[in-house]
């Protein structure tokens, strides 16, 4: 069976460093930190009192107030970034076969704010259940692609992927496979997350996963720095319109890049910690290279998982060295989480957008907040510290790894006829 080529025709982003794709990219190449004191709730008694929040976002710009009250913030974010992506792609659904247009959406946790509010209200009461009738529909993960399909009248495949921080990368891989095997012409894919609330921050604090650098939030996310002390929680959404090449060309769509491969694996090691030698991460990259039918030497840039945790950053660097060998020293590597924080289930989509734009613009976003070299890391690796670097990028790989040992990698290529 001959596989169809799959291309990117639209992008949408809502992030802690910009509420549109252009604002997000501008923040990336200028090394802007999205970390600041938490405003979503009173965090005074929490170990971590800062996060990378979305700023200046009003859901009523995308829906009426009554509808907004029926939706969790993770759905607000998804609808906002998707509206930008649909507009960017120039999709006119009344002129297309909507039976062959689907939505595959990732989220690691989903409607945590809704769950927190409803259970808290019950706990404060007299034991009489007075739950909001929208409690369950607001909370469940799969409601997000459901709302996207309802907004645009799309009748194709529709479901959610959940694999913690790898969720939206798995969504992209599923989308790639459904399009290239002919099951769909267009898929709206991506991910969203909204966990900056008492339960989200408190829960990750209890795991000792978050940075507690409260005195200097802007520099708290320090991937590959010797003094990193945990990740910074982020929120937001990324949408990528994927389309078969023939369908895109038939409607005269602009093409950002081509999605040529995806790789997946499991660490089978620990509920939260990555394998110390990066075995699962290496296998995901190996599988992605194989699926893309290219060699290691084709890759120019890796947007790494790079969360700023003591163990995770070392294991990923080991995986890169083990997989790429000498070519690892020819790569540009960067963690855009140093700027956006960790968007959990939305990370893969948002970081794939950064990878696509690196290809399109020939600029590698930096890993900011580097102050001290880690002696456990190979100093010959180019982590693109603190400043962006100009470079022709023909192939970019994006890694995401999730709690439970879920690993996923995708490869984008500069589009050529």
Beta strands, then each sheet from edge to edge (+ up, - down):
strand 1: 6-14
strand 2: 36-37
strand 3: 50-51
strand 4: 101-106
strand 5: 158-161
strand 6: 186-193
strand 7: 236-244
strand 8: 257-266
strand 9: 301-303
strand 10: 332-334
strand 11: 363-364
strand 12: 389-390
strand 13: 395-402
strand 14: 406-413
sheet 1: 5+ 4+ 6+ 7- 1+ 8- 14+ 13- 9- 10-
sheet 2: 2+ 3-
sheet 3: 11+ 12-
end
